[in-house]
Amino acid sequence: MIRVQDIQIGINSGEKVLISKIAKKLGIRHTEVISYKIVKQAIDARKKPNIKYVYTIDVDTTKNKELLKKKLASVPTSVEYQYVQPGNEVLNHRPVIIGSGPCGLFCALILSQMGYNPIIIERGNTVDKRVEEVENFWNNRELNPNSNVQFGEGGAGTFSDGKLTTQIKNLRCNKVLQEFVNAGANDDILYKSKPHIGTDILRDVVKNMRTNIETLGGTFMFNSILTDIKVENDALVAVKINDDTWIDTTVCVLAIGHSARDTFEMLFDKQVELVQKAFSVGLRIEHPQQWINNSQYGMDECEKIGAAEYKLVHHASNGRSVYSFCMCPGGYVVASTSEPNMVTTNGMSFNKRDGDNANSAILVNVKAEDLPHPLAGIELQREFEKLAFTLGGNNYNAPVQTVGDFLNNVASTNLGIVKPTYSINVTPTNLRAALPTQTGDAIAEALTEFGQKIENFAHPDAMLTGFETRSSSPVRIVRDDNYQSNIRGIYPAGEGAGYAGGITSSAVDGILVAEAIAKKFSAKSVQ
């Protein structure tokens, strides 16, 4: 096979024209193209509405050597995942993984594939029961603090868009995508430049991954919370589950996610080294998806390419950075708290992204130096979430404000043409007045600039919902070059530990930690 780049076709042309485009690009007859495989598909909308697909393709032709010699193509790089060589140290007890989000799942998958028979501890429920509990909260305002949008099988990403876009460059990303496809995700995630699974399909994917891990020897324990650790001579010897059950282990992966606040507090009390980490807070913004489509694509809708996305950044005059995050085309704003009497938001899209609104978080950075101690970020998050609960009316309604009223710093009393999608209900208020002045001013400044980049972004009727607080962990669990904390045998991992951001990078970090464990210990010794 040889690799050919920059093959362009119109979005309505269909893949059938690819062979002729490939042949023309290479200067050969189409009959000399034996086969091809799409490596990457991107969208070029710079000359809207004349939108094109741009492909990178691996091709087999009758003239591969000649084309390589002419430098009309290149040799594809291998992306096949290579398992590490197992170590020799004896592992007397099964490794324990805390958390079944993308980090925990992929750590468990690799260890299971290599014969280490991990135990996966998850405080929430299986995904099917978890969906029931989430819907009960949204419909009846009855919160299960341990099984909700943040906690349960699949982690917080299960109730999101299932976005797999990442800025990291790591060959393990391909392993992550392929395993998702093996578990039931659409195979277009292997080549789309901005792949996503969709929360509806992701729910089945995580179940299938669990079944695979169990078949390979892993064990899942749901409704199980890490409540204590036992340390001897600065090394882990056991973990305690639900305050009543000790599990002997010398290897524990902390894939706890960014919302396990009680776990962070327990670890801090047990002298596990934690430090404060920069994170962000802000609001969710909603627009009709047609507005975003028109601005980005020059048309109300396009079935071929789906709902349009955006990514925006602004450096405010007061020194703060403001950026869009977790943009959900055709999505919904969802109630995402994991603690009673608090409100926080997230975004969610189904695979088809066919909801009426687009939404994203508009976030302002909180610097690590703003936080006086390792748990100060958690305290700040809670302050925002308690405030949102109060502003919403003390009943899990979310406080909302139109963009026009936010820019004018006046309370909203009537909402305009943009209908909020928040999964419980909303209460109009003045979010700008509730925010710290520097945060509110930075967002207002950013909204004005974003409106110059995307038509109608700062439309007076666009909807803001408060607050978004769980975009990333405010804590980092310190680890060394061997992926271990200051307590030997504890392996901090993923987004919650401060080493990833998003599904793919969290999964990759889980793989890296699994590899570190495998390099050290022999799988043959696992009982």
C-alpha positions in Angstrom: 0.0 0.0 0.0 1.0 3.6 -0.6 -0.4 6.8 1.0 -1.9 9.6 -1.0 -3.0 12.9 0.5 -5.2 15.8 -0.4 -7.9 14.0 -2.4 -10.8 16.4 -2.7 -14.4 15.6 -3.7 -17.7 17.5 -3.3 -19.8 16.5 -0.4 -22.5 15.3 -2.8 -20.2 13.3 -5.0 -20.1 10.1 -3.0 -17.2 7.7 -2.5 -17.6 6.2 -6.0 -15.7 9.0 -7.5 -12.7 8.4 -5.2 -11.0 5.9 -7.5 -11.1 8.3 -10.5 -9.8 11.1 -8.2 -7.0 8.8 -6.9 -6.0 7.8 -10.4 -6.0 11.4 -11.6 -3.9 12.5 -8.6 -1.3 9.7 -9.3 -1.4 10.1 -13.0 -2.5 6.5 -13.6 -5.5 4.7 -15.1 -8.4 3.9 -12.8 -8.0 0.3 -13.7 -4.6 0.3 -12.2 -6.1 1.1 -8.7 -6.5 -2.3 -7.0 -8.0 -1.2 -3.7 -8.0 1.7 -1.2 -8.7 2.4 2.4 -9.7 5.8 3.9 -7.3 6.9 6.5 -8.7 10.4 7.2 -11.7 12.4 6.1 -11.9 16.1 6.9 -14.3 18.9 5.8 -13.1 22.0 4.0 -15.7 24.7 4.4 -13.5 27.7 3.6 -15.4 28.5 0.4 -19.0 27.9 1.7 -21.4 26.8 0.5 -19.0 25.0 -1.8 -18.0 22.4 0.8 -15.6 19.6 0.1 -14.3 16.4 1.7 -10.5 16.2 1.9 -9.1 12.6 2.1 -5.9 10.9 3.0 -6.1 7.4 1.5 -4.0 4.3 1.5 -4.0 2.8 -2.0 -2.8 -0.4 -3.6 -2.0 0.0 -7.3 -0.1 -1.9 -10.0 2.6 0.8 -9.9 3.3 1.4 -6.2 7.1 1.3 -6.6 7.1 3.7 -9.5 4.8 6.2 -7.7 6.9 6.1 -4.6 10.0 6.8 -6.7 8.3 9.8 -8.3 7.3 11.0 -4.8 3.7 11.1 -5.7 2.9 9.0 -2.6 4.5 7.9 0.6 4.9 4.7 2.6 2.1 4.4 5.3 3.3 4.3 8.9 2.3 1.3 10.9 -0.3 1.9 13.5 -0.8 -1.6 14.9 -0.7 -1.7 18.6 2.3 -3.5 20.2 1.8 -5.1 23.6 4.8 -4.5 26.0 7.0 -7.3 27.2 5.8 -8.4 30.7 8.1 -8.0 33.7 9.3 -10.6 36.2 8.2 -9.3 39.6 5.7 -11.5 41.4 2.2 -10.0 41.7 0.5 -11.9 44.6 -2.9 -10.2 44.2 -5.0 -9.1 41.3 -4.6 -5.4 40.3 -7.5 -3.2 41.3 -8.8 -0.3 39.1 -10.9 2.3 40.7 -13.3 3.7 38.1 -14.9 2.5 34.9 -14.6 5.6 32.7 -12.5 5.5 29.6 -9.3 5.5 31.5 -10.3 2.6 33.8 -11.9 0.7 31.0 -8.9 0.8 28.7 -6.5 0.1 31.6 -8.7 -2.9 32.4 -8.9 -4.0 28.8 -5.1 -4.0 28.2 -4.4 -5.8 31.5 -7.2 -8.4 30.7 -5.8 -8.9 27.2 -2.4 -9.6 28.8 -3.8 -12.0 31.4 -3.6 -9.9 34.6 -7.3 -10.4 35.6 -8.0 -7.0 37.1 -10.8 -6.1 39.5 -12.7 -2.9 38.5 -14.4 -1.0 41.3 -17.2 1.4 40.2 -19.2 3.5 42.6 -22.1 3.8 40.2 -24.4 1.4 38.6 -24.3 -0.6 35.3 -25.1 1.6 32.4 -28.7 0.4 31.9 -29.6 1.0 35.6 -27.6 4.2 35.6 -29.7 5.5 32.7 -32.9 4.8 34.7 -31.4 6.7 37.7 -30.4 9.7 35.6 -33.8 9.9 34.0 -35.4 9.6 37.4 -33.4 12.6 38.5 -34.2 14.6 35.4 -37.9 13.8 35.7 -38.5 13.7 39.4 -35.5 15.5 40.9 -34.5 12.5 42.9 -30.7 12.3 42.9 -28.6 9.2 43.5 -25.2 10.8 44.6 -23.3 7.7 43.6 -25.0 6.9 40.2 -25.7 9.8 38.0 -24.3 11.8 35.0 -20.9 11.8 36.7 -20.7 8.3 38.2 -21.4 4.9 36.8 -20.4 2.5 34.1 -18.6 4.4 31.3 -17.9 7.5 33.4 -19.0 11.0 32.7 -18.4 10.7 29.0 -21.3 8.3 28.7 -23.7 11.2 29.1 -21.9 13.5 26.6 -21.4 13.6 22.8 -18.8 10.8 22.9 -16.3 13.1 21.3 -13.0 11.4 20.4 -11.1 14.5 19.1 -7.8 14.9 20.9 -4.7 17.1 20.6 -2.3 14.4 21.7 -0.2 12.6 19.1 0.1 9.0 20.3 -0.2 5.7 18.3 -2.3 4.3 21.1 -5.1 6.6 19.9 -5.6 4.1 17.0 -5.9 1.3 19.5 -8.6 3.2 21.4 -10.6 3.9 18.2 -10.3 0.3 17.0 -11.5 -1.1 20.4 -14.5 1.2 20.3 -15.3 -0.1 16.8 -14.9 -3.7 18.0 -17.4 -2.9 20.8 -20.0 -1.5 18.4 -19.1 2.1 17.5 -19.5 3.2 13.9 -16.3 2.5 11.9 -16.2 6.0 10.5 -14.5 7.1 13.8 -11.4 5.5 12.4 -11.0 8.1 9.8 -13.1 11.2 10.5 -11.1 14.2 11.6 -13.5 15.0 14.4 -14.9 11.6 15.4 -17.7 11.1 17.8 -19.8 8.1 18.9 -22.9 9.8 20.4 -24.2 9.1 23.9 -26.9 6.6 22.6 -24.4 4.3 20.9 -21.7 4.8 23.6 -23.9 3.2 26.2 -23.9 0.0 24.3 -20.2 0.3 23.5 -19.2 0.4 27.2 -21.4 -2.6 28.0 -19.8 -4.6 25.2 -16.3 -3.6 26.5 -17.3 -4.8 30.0 -18.4 -8.1 28.6 -15.2 -8.5 26.7 -13.1 -7.7 29.8 -15.1 -10.2 31.9 -14.6 -12.9 29.3 -10.9 -12.2 29.5 -10.8 -12.7 33.2 -11.6 -9.2 34.7 -14.2 -8.7 37.4 -16.5 -5.7 37.8 -17.9 -4.6 41.2 -20.6 -1.9 40.8 -22.1 0.2 43.6 -18.7 0.0 45.2 -16.8 3.0 46.6 -13.2 3.2 47.6 -13.3 4.5 51.2 -9.9 3.7 52.6 -6.4 2.5 51.8 -3.9 0.5 53.9 -0.3 1.5 53.6 2.8 -0.2 55.1 6.3 1.1 54.7 5.1 3.7 52.1 3.5 0.9 50.0 -0.1 -0.1 49.3 -1.2 -3.4 50.8 -5.0 -3.2 50.6 -8.0 -1.0 49.6 -11.3 -0.8 51.5 -14.6 -0.8 49.7 -17.9 0.6 51.0 -16.4 1.0 54.5 -16.7 -2.7 55.2 -14.6 -4.9 52.8 -10.8 -5.0 52.5 -9.3 -6.2 49.2 -5.6 -7.2 49.4 -3.7 -5.6 46.5 -0.3 -4.1 45.9 -1.4 -2.4 42.6 -4.3 0.1 42.5 -5.0 2.3 39.5 -6.8 5.5 40.5 -9.0 6.2 37.4 -11.5 8.0 39.6 -12.6 10.8 37.3 -12.8 14.5 38.1 -15.9 14.4 40.4 -14.8 11.9 43.1 -14.5 14.6 45.7 -14.8 12.4 48.7 -12.0 10.1 47.3 -9.7 13.1 46.8 -10.3 14.1 50.4 -9.6 10.6 51.7 -6.4 10.4 49.7 -5.3 13.7 51.0 -5.9 12.6 54.6 -3.9 9.4 53.8 -0.9 11.5 52.8 -1.1 10.7 49.1 0.6 13.7 47.4 -2.0 16.0 45.8 -1.5 19.5 44.3 -3.9 22.1 43.0 -4.3 22.2 39.2 -5.6 24.8 36.9 -9.2 24.2 35.7 -12.1 26.3 34.4 -15.6 27.5 35.2 -18.2 29.2 33.1 -21.6 28.8 31.4 -23.3 26.8 28.7 -24.4 28.7 25.7 -27.2 27.6 23.3 -28.1 28.7 19.8 -30.5 27.2 17.2 -28.3 24.7 15.3 -29.4 26.3 12.0 -27.6 29.5 13.1 -24.4 27.6 13.5 -24.9 25.7 10.2 -25.5 28.9 8.3 -22.4 30.6 9.7 -20.1 27.6 9.3 -21.5 26.0 6.1 -23.5 28.7 4.4 -26.7 26.7 4.6 -29.4 25.8 7.2 -28.6 22.1 7.2 -26.7 19.6 5.2 -27.5 15.9 5.7 -24.3 14.8 4.1 -22.0 16.4 6.7 -24.3 16.8 9.7 -24.5 19.6 12.2 -21.8 22.2 12.2 -19.3 22.6 15.0 -17.1 25.5 16.2 -14.1 26.0 18.4 -13.3 29.5 19.8 -10.7 31.1 22.0 -10.3 34.7 23.3 -7.6 36.2 25.5 -9.4 38.8 27.6 -8.0 42.2 28.4 -7.9 41.3 32.1 -5.5 38.4 31.5 -8.1 35.6 31.6 -8.5 33.1 28.7 -12.0 32.3 27.5 -12.7 29.3 25.3 -15.5 27.1 24.0 -15.4 23.5 25.3 -17.3 20.3 24.7 -19.3 21.7 21.8 -22.4 19.6 21.2 -24.0 20.0 17.8 -27.7 19.2 17.7 -27.4 18.6 21.5 -28.9 19.2 24.9 -27.8 20.9 28.1 -28.1 18.3 30.9 -28.3 18.4 34.7 -25.0 16.9 35.9 -24.7 17.3 39.6 -23.4 14.5 41.8 -24.1 16.1 45.1 -27.4 17.1 46.7 -28.6 20.7 46.5 -26.1 21.7 43.8 -26.5 22.4 40.1 -23.9 22.0 37.4 -24.3 21.6 33.6 -22.9 19.5 30.8 -23.6 19.0 27.1 -24.9 15.9 25.4 -25.6 14.8 21.8 -26.9 11.6 20.3 -25.1 10.0 17.4 -27.3 11.8 14.8 -26.8 15.2 16.4 -30.3 16.1 15.3 -31.5 18.2 18.2 -32.8 21.7 17.5 -30.0 23.5 19.4 -26.2 23.6 19.5 -24.5 24.1 22.8 -21.1 24.4 24.3 -19.4 25.5 27.5 -17.9 29.0 27.5 -15.2 28.7 30.1 -12.8 31.0 32.0 -9.5 29.6 33.3 -8.8 29.4 37.0 -5.1 29.4 37.6 -3.3 27.0 40.0 -1.8 30.0 41.7 -5.3 31.2 42.5 -5.8 28.2 44.7 -4.3 28.2 48.2 -4.2 24.5 48.8 -4.8 21.2 46.9 -8.5 20.9 47.7 -9.3 24.6 47.1 -10.5 24.0 43.6 -13.1 21.5 44.8 -14.3 24.1 47.3 -14.6 26.7 44.6 -16.5 24.3 42.3 -18.9 23.6 45.2 -19.4 27.3 45.8 -20.5 27.8 42.2 -22.8 24.8 42.3 -24.5 25.8 45.5 -25.0 29.3 44.1 -26.5 27.9 40.9 -28.9 25.8 43.0 -30.0 28.9 44.9 -30.3 31.0 41.8 -32.4 28.3 40.2 -34.9 28.3 43.0 -33.6 25.5 45.3 -35.2 22.7 43.2 -32.5 21.7 40.7 -33.7 24.2 38.1 -30.8 25.8 36.3 -30.4 29.6 36.3 -30.4 31.1 32.8 -29.9 34.5 31.2 -30.1 35.6 27.6 -26.9 36.9 26.0 -28.4 40.3 25.5 -29.2 40.6 29.2 -25.8 39.2 30.2 -24.0 41.8 28.1 -26.2 44.5 29.7 -25.8 43.0 33.2 -29.6 43.0 33.8 -31.7 40.1 35.0 -33.6 38.1 32.4 -37.3 38.0 32.9 -38.5 36.8 29.6 -36.7 34.4 27.3 -36.5 35.0 23.5 -36.6 32.7 20.5 -33.9 30.3 21.8 -35.6 27.7 23.9 -33.4 26.2 26.7 -32.9 22.4 26.6 -31.7 21.9 30.2 -33.0 18.5 31.2 -35.0 19.6 34.3 -36.3 23.2 34.1 -34.8 26.7 34.2 -35.2 30.0 36.1 -34.4 33.3 34.5 -32.0 35.4 36.6 -28.8 37.6 36.3 -25.9 35.2 35.9 -23.5 38.1 35.2 -24.1 39.6 38.6 -23.5 36.3 40.3 -20.1 35.7 38.7 -16.9 37.2 40.0 -16.4 40.5 38.2 -13.3 39.4 36.3 -15.0 36.2 35.2 -18.2 37.9 34.0 -16.3 40.7 32.3 -14.0 38.1 30.5 -17.0 36.2 29.2 -18.8 39.3 28.1 -15.8 40.4 26.2 -15.4 37.0 24.6 -19.0 36.8 23.5 -18.7 40.0 21.7 -15.6 38.8 19.8 -17.1 35.4 19.1 -20.0 37.2 17.6 -17.7 38.7 15.0 -16.4 35.2 14.1 -19.7 33.3 14.0 -22.8 35.1 12.9 -25.5 35.3 15.6 -23.2 33.9 18.3 -23.8 37.0 20.4 -27.5 37.3 19.4 -29.5 38.8 22.2 -31.7 35.8 22.4 -28.9 33.2 22.7 -29.2 31.3 25.9 -26.7 31.0 28.8 -27.1 28.4 31.5 -25.2 28.3 34.8 -22.8 26.9 35.8 -20.3 24.7 34.0 -17.8 23.5 36.7 -16.8 19.9 35.8 -14.8 20.4 32.6 -11.6 19.1 34.2 -10.2 18.1 37.5 -9.0 20.8 39.9 -6.6 18.4 41.5 -3.5 16.5 40.3 -2.4 13.3 42.1 1.3 13.5 41.7 3.0 10.5 40.0 6.6 9.7 39.0 8.1 8.5 35.8 6.9 5.0 36.6 3.3 6.2 36.9 3.3 5.7 40.7 2.4 8.1 43.4 4.5 8.7 46.5 2.7 5.6 47.9 4.2 2.7 46.0 1.6 0.6 44.2 -0.9 3.5 43.7 -1.1 4.5 40.0 -2.9 7.8 39.4 -4.4 7.9 35.9 -6.7 9.8 33.6 -8.5 13.0 33.7 -9.4 12.9 37.4 -5.8 12.5 38.4 -4.9 15.4 36.2 -3.2 13.6 33.3 -5.8 13.8 30.5 -8.6 15.8 29.1 -11.4 14.0 27.2 -12.3 10.4 26.3 -9.4 9.6 24.0 -6.6 11.0 26.0 -8.0 9.4 29.2 -8.2 6.1 27.5 -4.6 6.5 26.2 -3.4 7.3 29.7 -5.2 4.2 31.0 -3.2 2.2 28.4 0.1 3.8 29.5 -0.6 2.9 33.1 -1.5 -0.7 32.2 1.7 -0.9 30.2 3.7 0.4 33.2 2.2 -2.3 35.4 2.7 -5.1 32.8 6.4 -4.1 32.3 7.0 -4.5 36.1 5.0 -7.6 36.9 4.6 -11.1 35.6 1.0 -12.0 34.6 1.8 -15.7 35.4 1.9 -14.8 39.1 -1.5 -13.3 39.3 -3.9 -15.4 41.4 
